[in-house]
């Protein structure tokens, strides 16, 4: 990543946040020292924060931040020297980060669960109209959006399914 994103090694969208694939496969493959979850709703829910933190590997630090605080911390260079796996719950969150000056060029989509009002576009990728719009905005901005469930999975490009 760039100097403005010092320490950020991978950006992922996954509504499960920290779970088995992230905790065991992604964090290990990336040699992550921190997993950062960015989402305003989760940041304000102490119960969900506790559950998310329990899923992280013991040797990996966690941060669960609202979008504004995450932007401030990243821009200030707070994570320089770390290896941070950044997880957003929605593509809307990634657009917020871009709108606020973070130069994100690649995003990997892991899982977006089926919810009321969603359409399945790939196995484990279910999107609302708002999320489709957000993904299209990411693509229009030149962000490479991949769908790679596990590090061993082949690279698939989300643009081929929107």
Secondary structure, 3 states (H helix, E strand, C coil): CCHHHCCEEEEEEECCCCCHHHHHHHHHHCCCCEEEEECHHHHCCHHHHHHHHHCCCCCCEEEEECHHHHHHHHHCCCCCCCCEEEEECCHHHHHHHHHCCCCCCEEEEEEECCCCCCEEEECCEEECHHHHHHHHHHHHCCCEEEECCCCCCCCEEHHHHC
